[in-house]
Amino acid sequence: MSEMKIAADVIAAENEARAQALDAEYAALGETLARRGIEIDNITDKVSEFSVAVPSWGVGTGGTRFARFPGGGEPRGIFDKLDDCAVIHQLTRTTPTVSLHIPWDKADPKELKAKGEALGLGFDAMNSNTFSDAVGQSQSYKYGSLSHTDAATRAQAIEHNLECIEIGNAIGSKALTVWIGDGSNFPGQSHFTRQFERYLASMAEIYKALPDDWRLFSEHKMYEPAFYSTVVQDWGTNYLIANTLGPKAFCLVDLGHHAPNTNIEMIVARLIQFGKLGGFHFNDSKYGDDDLDAGAIDPYRLFLVFNELVDAEHRGVDGFHPAHMIDQSHNVTDPIESLMASANEIRRAYAQALLVDRAALEGYQDENDALMASETLKRAYRTDVEPILAQARRRAGGAIDPIATYRASGYRKKVTMERPASVSGGGGIV
Ligand SMILES: [Mn+2]
């Protein structure tokens, strides 16, 4: 039995108050879906099996380049962060794993593993950091890391990634995500081809050190912190990387790392078709890499991404098992609440996508009936699947209403007393 951060009687009392209404709503939705030939419990079971990893860096208040406004009870280090992650999973039953960022979360791997086990949490992909200088490192990443013109700087960045694999291996992680800040701010500053050659050579060194059952995820981003060019700017470059490195290398899609209006779901489809979709960093955005809560701005886009994932699942695409991770920055909300709401939104998009009548859609596509094809997607999207999500949480021992239950538990107040306010902290925008 894992350590419970929220008292079981709080969850029980909160659920008790909502159980009758939920049962009625679940039964009504069950009837609606039955008329469409869908058995509601099949959907609920699938939703229950769907999980998404929480980013360790997401439980602290984020910031912008202007300021950071920390809330009460900010986690003081990785062990506090894991406690907060455990709350998210306890109430949502959706986030059994945490994705760590090194060196921010560096600690004795044995202690990390023991803490995870005590809380009932596992570890998802490891994240390296060569976009900022760690205290005491000999070479600076000001002008790049894995693609730096200086061999000693590249060697240091490679070594850091190997250390991330080593820590990850000790705590049960099976993947490394590499996102670099390398790029240029001025035309002419960097030679595009030589810079990319250096990056590929560095990544090949990291790839060689991967254990057999690990995957390497490269994450593209079109701009920021470099504003003229980035080395891994888009999915095309990302595909070239994964293809060049080998069968254990895959592309990671962060929803916020594209130009506005980019058809992300189509990128997802292409990467699936060519066996290179590694996973996601879920978040939402309005203008740039805003790192807003998943589904906060454009929930239909999130649904369309999941429509491609469910389609691949439906077609039984060989070796299809993308990693699902959240990557957000919470500036004005309680991070625990945002992450619970986001995990819920991600599951919602999955549940809605499961409701798409795929046979009908295929027929409309073959007949070139654009309107009915669109309506088929909309019909699934318009379905309020909240009773399914709530029932899945409740059946797994979680909360029917995670945010209300969290507020009733007084957890934030408790950790605010226990954790003295700190004056600094990372912005956490990656
Ligand atoms: Mn990301």
Boltz pocket constraint, residues with backbone or C-beta under 6 A from the ligand:
constraints:
  - pocket:
      binder: B
      contacts: [[A, 179], [A, 219], [A, 254], [A, 281], [A, 327], [A, 430]]
      max_distance: 6.0
